[in-house]
Amino acid sequence: MSIVRGIRAVARSPSRQVRGAVTVDTLTAAGYPSGGAETSETYARKLSAVDRCIEILSDSMAKLPTYCVDRVSRKRVDLPLLRLLNVRPNEAMAPSVRKKLLESSRLTRGNSYDWIRRNPYTAEIIELIPLPGELVYTWRDTGGHVWHNVQDPASGSVFTLSHADVVQYKGASRDGIHGISVLQRAAEVIAAARARQQHDLSYYENGGQPSGVLRTDTDLGGLVKDPKDPDKKISKKDLLRREWERVHSGPTNANRLAILDYGLDYKAISVTNKDAQFIESQEVAIRDIARYFGVPLYKLQEGKQSYNSNEQNGIEYVVGTLHPIVTQYEEEQTYKLLFPSQVSQGLELRINMMAELRGDNAARGAWYKTMREIGAFSVNDIMALEDMPDVEGGDERLASLNYVPLSKWVELSVNRNSENAGGETQ
C-alpha cells in the first residue's frame, strides 16, 4: 500500500474520523499551514548557514543504525521491527530518507512524527510513515489523552490518530506536548541575516552603485507627458528618477559613464560595503546561527581551522548536540515501537552513534585498544561496532596481569618476592 493510499484509507475509517469537528481551517488557525505557501523554512533556508546546519544534523541522524539490546545482559536481540528501522520502513523510502525527513521536520517545525501502521489482527508494525510537522496538530482532550489531527496532503481532509499510533519527536518544549523549532527561536537572527543578504543582492543588482541625490537649480515642478504613455502625465522628478535608474541601475549598467546636463550634480549618500563592515556582520550571523543549532563552525567552513581543535569540536558535537537528540529518539521508539511485554522483559531500542565517528580512525582505534586491554570489549564486540562479522575465538576477553586488586596486592607481592629470592638461591 502506498503512503497516499494509506492516508486515504485511514481517513475513510469510521473509527478514526475527526473528533471535535476539526477541519483544515482549525489546523491553519492553530499555526499549521495547509501547504502551497512559502513557509518560514523556505525563507530561512535561503541562508547557506541555516541550510547547512539542517543538512548536517539531519544527515548525522540519517546514517545512524538502530539495534535492540537487553538492558540486563547487554546482548543484542534480533527483532522483525529492525527490518523496518534499518532496511525498509515503508514502500516509498529508504531508512536514511525517513530519518532525514524526521530530523529536518523536528528542526524546522519543532515536531516530527512517525505514523505507526499495524496489522489489524496481530498488532505487528508493518509500516513507519514520517509525517511532516506542518500537517499534524497535536492536542490533549479533557481526559488528558493526547491525539494527533493529520491533514491528508492530497485531499485536504483531516483524520485523527491516537497517541499510541504516532511516534513524536520534539524540539525544545514549554509544555511537553508541542515542540518549538530552531527557526522560531532564532527568528530575529535569521531575519537580520536575510536583511543583510537582501541588501547585498540589491547592491549588486544595481551594479554596485550606491544610492544618492541628484541636484539641480532647474525648476522640476509640474507635470509632463510620460514618454511611455502619452495619455498619462508624470512629474518631472519622477521622470528624471526613472530615467537615471534605467541607465545606471542593474548589473549590465555597472560602471557606466554618467553624462549630466541641465546643471545636474550627483552626490552619493549611502555608506560603502567596507564602511558597513558587511563581512564581519555576516560572520557574526553565521556564529549565532551555528550556536542555535549546536553545530561547530568548522562544519560550516567558518572560523579558524585546526586539526586538533576540529577533532575536539567534532567530539563535542557528538556528545553535546547529537547525543541528546539520539536519546529522545531511543526513548520514544522504545516506548512506542516495542510491545509492553518486550519493554517489561528489559528490551530497549538503541541507536549506534559509532557511525558518526567513523571518519576519525586514530581516535576510534585508540578507544577500541583501550577498551580491549582493560577487558571491557572482546574482538567480536569491536567487530559488531564496526558492522563486521565475528571471528573465531573473538569472544575471549583479555586482562593484564600488571593490574591486581588492592586486596590481593600484599599476598601477590610476597609470592613474587619469594619466587625471586628462590631463584637467586639457585
N, C-alpha and C positions, 0 to 999 in steps of 0.2 A: 504494500500500500504506500503510495506517495505521500509526502508531507501534506500537500494541499488537500488531497482526497481524505487524509486522516483528519485534518482540521474540520473539513466539511462534515465528515461522519459524526464527529463528536458534537458539532454544532446542532446536528439534527436529532441527537439523542435526547429523549424526553427527560432522562434522569439528570442531565447536566445543562438544562436550559438556564437562562439568566435569572438570578434571584434579585428581587428588589427592583425590577424594571430597569436594569442597567442598559444603556444604549451607547452608541458611538459618541453621541453628544456628551454623555456623562463622562466618558473617558477623556474627551477633549477638554471639558471644563476642569477636570482634575489635573490637567497639565500633561496629558499623554496625547501627542499629535496623531492624527489619523493617517499620516503619511502623505507624501507628494510634495509638501512644502519644504523649503530649505530649513534644516534643523540647526541647532547650536553646534552639533558635531560637525556638520558640513562647514560651518563658519570657522570653527576653531581649528580644524584640520588643514586649513589653508596655511597655517603657520607650520613650518617644517619641524620645529621643536616639538609641538604638540603631536603632530602626526607620527613622528619618530618615536616618541615616548609610548604612544599607544601600540605601535608596531612592536617595540622591544618587549613590553610587558606581555602582550598577547602571544607573541612568538615564544617567549620563555615558557608560558603555561602550555602552549600547544605541543611542545616537544617532550613534556614530562609524562612518562608512562605510569599507569596505575596498577597496583597489585593488592592482594588481600593477605593479611597476616593474622595469626592467632596471637593476641596480646600476651598470653601467658607463656606459651612455648617459644614465641617469636618465629615460628615456622611459617613459611608461605603456604597459602591454601589456594588451590585452583578452583575457580567457580565459573559457571557459564556466563555470569554477568561480566567477567573480564573481557569476554569477546566483544561485547558492546562497547566497553570503555577503551579497548586497545586495538580492535580490528575494524569494526563497522557499527557505529551507533544507530544508523538509520540508512534507508535506501539511498539517500542523496549525498551523504557526506562521509569523508574520511574522519577518523578521530581527531586529527590535528585541526581540521577545519572547524569541527564542532567546538573544540576548546578555545580556538582563536576567536570565534564568534562570541562565546560566552564572556571571555575576559574583556573583549572590546566593548561589549554592551555594558558590562559592570563598570568600566572606567568612564564611559561617555554618558550612560543613562543612570548610573547609580545602582542598577539592578540587572541581573541576567537570570534566565530561567531555563531549566531542563524540564520539558514535558515528558512525564513517565507514562508510556503506553504499555499496558499489561495484557496478558492473555486473560480473557474474562472467566475462564474455567479454572486455571491453575494459579492466577495472580503473578505468574512469572513475567518479568520485564522483557518485552520484545523490541522496543524502540526507545531511544532517547532523542528527543527533538528539541533543539535550542530555540527559544522564543525571544525575539528582540524585545528589549526592555520597554520600548515605546508602545508596544502592542498589548502590554499587560498592566492591569491596575489591581494592586493588592489591597485588600480591606479586611477588617475584623468585624464580625457580627456581634450582636448584643450578648451572645453566649461566650464570647472570647475566642471563637474559632476563626481561623484565617482562610480566606478564599481568594481566588485569582480570576478576575474577569479578563478574558482574552478576546481580542478583535481578530477576526479572520481577515487577512490582508486581501483576499480575493473578493469576498462578497461584502465585507464591511460589517457582517453580523457579529454579535458578541455572545460568547458562551462562557460558562463558569467551570473552573476546575477546583477541586478540593486541595487543601494544602498537602495532603498525602500523595497527590499525583504530580506535584511540582517540586523540583529542587531549586531553591532560590539562593543566589549568590549576591551579597550586598556590598556596597561601598560603605563609607562612613555613615553611621545612622544615629539619629537622635531618639528614635522610638523602638528600634529593633525590628520594625516591620518594613520601613521604606529606607532604601539607601540613598545617599547623596553623591552625585557624580563628582569626579575630579574637575570636570569642566565647570560645574556650577560653583564649586568652592574657589576656583581660580578665575572666575569670570572677569574680574576687574583687570587682572594681569593680562589675560588673553585679549581683552578689549583694547588695552593700551598698546599691546604689541601689534594688534591688527591695525590700529590707527597709524602707527609708525610705518607699517608695511604699505598701507594705502597712500600715505604721504610720499613714500619712496616711489611708488608706482606713478602717482600723479607727477612727481618731479621729472621722471624720465619720459613719461608720455608727452610732457611739454618741452621736450628737447633739452632738459636740464637748465632751462631758463627761469630765473626767479621772477615772481610777480613784482609789479612796480607801478609807478604813476607816470602818465603822460601829461605834460604841462604845455599849455599854450596860452597866449594872450588873446587869441581869437575867440570871438563870441560863439559858443556852441549851443546856445539856446534855440528853442524852436524845433519844428518837425520838418522832415524832408521825405521824399518818396523813397520807399525801400527798393533798391535795385533788384532784389529777388522777387518782389511782388509789387508792381507799380500801383496797384489799387490800395496798397497799405502804406501808411506813413510810420516813420520811426524817428526817434530823437537823434540829433547829430552825435551825441555822446555814445549812444548805443551802437550807432553805425560805425563810429570810429573804433570802439572797443572790439566789435565783431570782426572788422577787417584786420585789426592788429593781431588778434588771436588766430585768424585764418592764416596769416602769413608767417607768424613766428611761433605757433604752438605745434606740438606733435613731434615725434621722433624724426620724421623726414625733413623737418624745418630747423633742425638743430644747427646752431651757429650760423644761421642765415643772416646775410648782411641787411641791416635795417637802414632805410632811407627815410629821413624825417623832413617833412616840408610844413608849410603853413605855421612856422615858428614852434613846432612841436619839440619837446625836450623830454627824454625818458630817464627816470630815476628809479633804480631798484630799491625796494624797501624790505624784502624778505632776507632772513639770515641764510647763510650758505649751509650745506650739509656739514662742513667742518665745524662751523660755529655752533650748530645744534648738537654736535657730538653724537651723531646717529649710530656710529659703530659701537661706541661704548654703551649707549642705551639699549641697543639690540642684544649685546652680551648680557646685560643685567636682566633683560626679559627672559633670555634662554635659561639663565641660572634660576630665576624664580619659577619658571615652568618645570624645570628639572626637579626642583625641591618639592613641588606639589605632587609630582608623580613618583618621587623617590628613585629617580634614575640618575646614575653618576654621569658627570659631564663628559667623560671620555667616550661614553657610548653615543654621545651626540656630536662627536668630533669637536668638542669645545674644551677650553681650559688647557692647562699645561699637561703635556703628555710625558709620562714617565712609566716605565715598565713596572717598577716596584709599587708606585702609588696606584697605578691602574689595577694591578693584581689585588691590592688590598681593597680598593673600591669595588672590584668585582665580587670579592667575598662579602663585603658589607651589603652589596646589592642583594645577594642571595639570602643572607641572614636577616637583614633589616627590612627589605622590601618584599622579596618573593616568599619568604618563609611564612609570614602571617597570612598571605593570600592562600598559599597551599594548605595551611592549617584549616582555614574556613572551608575550603573545598572538601578536605578529608572528612571533617566533622559532619558536614551537611550530607555528603554522599553516603557515609556510613549509616546515618540515621534514616535516610530516605530510600536508599537502593538495596539495603540488606533487609531480610526478614527479621522481625523481632526475635525469633528463636536463634538466628545466627548471631545477632548482637549479644544475646544472653550467653551464648557459647564463648564469647570473647573475640569474635571476628571483627576486624577493622579494615577499612579501605585506606591504603596509603599511596602517596604519590612519590615516586623516586626522583629526588632532586639532583642525583648524581649526573643526570643528563646535562644540567646547566653548567657543570664543572668539567665537562669532557675536554674542553679546549686547553685547560691548564694541566698538561701531562705531568710536569715536575711536581706540582703541589699534590696532585691526586696520587702519584706514585709514592711520594714520601708518606702520605697519610696511610695508604694501604700497608706499607712496610712497617710503620709503627704499630698499627693495629694487629698485624700478624705476629710481630715479635713479642707483644705482650699477651698473646693468646686470645685476643678478642675476636679475630677473624681467622677462618681457615682459608685455604686456597680456593675452595669452592664458594665460600662466601664472597670473596673478591670477584670470582668469575661471574657470579649471579649479578653483582652490582654493575659489571661491565657487559651484561647481556650476552655472556658467552657460556658454552656448555661445561658441565662439570668434568673434572679429570679424575682418573683413578687414584685413589689414596688422598684425594684433596680434602676430605672431611677431617683429617687429623689436625689437631691444633698443636702449636709449639709453645714451649715455656722455657725461659732462660734459667739456668742453674745459678747465675750470678745474683739472682734476687731470691731471698728466702723470707719467710715470715719472721717478725721480730721475736715471737715467742719461741722459735726454734733456733735463734741465732747463737745463743750460748752453747747449746748442745752440738750444733754443727761445727762451730768454731773449735771446740775441744776435740772433736773427732778428727777434724782436718789437721790440727796441730799434732795430735797423737800419731797420725799416719806419717806426717813429715818427720817427726822425731824417730820413728821406727825405720824410716828409710835411711836416715843419716847413720843410725847404728849399724845397719848392714853395710 
